[in-house]
Amino acid sequence: MIWLRRALIALIGLLVPLIAYGFIFIAILNAPWFSWYKNALSDLGAHQGSDIIFNTGLMIAGILETLFAYGLFKEFKDLTRRIGAAILVFSGIALFGIGLFPETYETIHLYFSIAFFVSFPFGIFALGLSYIRNKENLLLGILAVLFFVASGIIWAFPWKAYGITGVAIPEFLSSLCGTIYIIAISLELLKTGRAEKT
């Protein structure tokens, strides 16, 4: 049934931020040395006390994002939207890789991190373009474009000029942009699912 399928996809989408940020903040609570101004979030995955919590959370969130994006891919018929969903599948795999290969793996961890932080906003952007082009849900389209631009600004901002030498803040803010969009799409799926049911 359409409504049940969409509800399941939406539920998985809503779990992504809950798991990801929940585990991240629990890891921070177990890392008194962590500084938002001097560290990267990935540092949490390389220190005893926070490593298992952080890495496990990212792997679970990565699996959930992959399932969510695959659900979107199967649900959507528009080519651009399916491309966006496919990019998000790649993003979910990259997120899983960040947790599976923490900072102690150095280069391979860096590759997965770059893959995630680049693919995540581009996947959102592709989804948004389809909404704008089809004039189906302009709000979701505009939000996607705004979050895409915001992610670029966040990474281009001269944080070091303000004494912020770590990348935890831009990592958090840029991922938050995409995460908010995942929540928005999940809520839209719930809404359309209920409409199909009635």
Buried (B, 14 or more C-beta within 10 A) or exposed (E): EEBEBBBBBBBBBBBBBEBBBBBBEBBBEBBEEBEEEBBBBBBBBBBEBBBEBBBBBBBBBBBBBBBBBBBBBEBBEBEBBBBBBBBBBBBBBBBBBBBBBBBEBEEEBBBBBEBBBBBBBBBBBBBBBBBBEEEEBEEBBEBBBEBBEBBEEBBEBEBEEEEBEBBBBBBBBBBBBBBBBBBBBBBBBBEBBEEEEE
